[in-house]
Amino acid sequence: MKSSTNGQANRLTVRLRIAVVRDVTYRIVIAGVRLMFSALGLRITVLGAEHVPRHGGAVLASNHVSYLDFTFVGLAGRAQGRFVRFMSKEAVFDPPLVGTIMRAMGHIPVDRSNGVAALRSGVRKARAGEVVGVFPEATISRSYTIKETKPGAAAIAIWEQVPLVPVVVWGSQRILTTGPRWSLRRGKALTILVGEPMHPTRDADPYAVTRDLHARLEGLLEQAMDGYPDVPRTAADRWWLPATRGGAAPTRAVAGELEKASVARREAKRAEKAAEKAAERALKAAKA
């Protein structure tokens, strides 16, 4: 009995140490990010942060318009004293330094060809009282409107009976987005808008909840764009506005075709690399 008790105590100690390291790493990264935001002179407005629960598990489901969205959604969590553990594509974890930092912060790698393992990790974190960050559109929206949303965020909230909180980020596409488009021009405005939590019941249909989430994200995005203080300076600067707002961003249909082409190029590169590695292994085997 004593051995069992000691074993449980040791496991608890290890978990506490991991949690401390994870949060210390997160704090250091946040400090660095805030310095970067300050250097860029970003005018950041966070509205509705009170909707992020101060305690217990939750899922933050955000739109996705730039590569930096996780940092801005994380600010909404920090406003309530929470660290958000994001589900992010596996490729982000591939670079040794970045991958080490991402794992140290408790983020979750997602294999897009098989997202079940990542979904289970998200469930475990929500069960442990963590805030899980999810981008239900999976990839950046090239039209800057809300794309088709996937049911993973809703599924975690339903399974663990935790709040599902819609979040919208607007303006981050002007800093760094797919295309690639980026700008270090100082003084850009950025809006983070947090909506009221959804509380789906245990027997709720994840797809029905996801449709509701999609509608709420669309409403929040319209609200964020309505209140956005900046306007394009020139005709060429209208690229970051959706076509529905008179901007030059691709329509949803065109954006969908662009994304398909991008995916095809990535798959071709992945297949090429796999073939090269297979050839290298075959050559080594032949020499042996």
Secondary structure by P-SEA (a helix, b strand, c coil): caaaaaaaaaaaaaaaaaaaaaaaaaaaaaaaaaaaaaaaccccccccccccccccbbbbbbbbcccaaaaaaaaaaaaacccccccccccccccaaaaaaaaaabbbbbccccaaaaaaaaaaaaaabbbbbbccccccccccccccccaaaaaaaaaaccbbbbbbbcccccccccccccccccbbbbbbbbccbbbbcccccaaaaaaaaaaaaaaaaaaaaaaccccccccccccccccccccccccaaaaaaaaaaaaaaaaaaaaaaaaaaaaaaaaaaaac
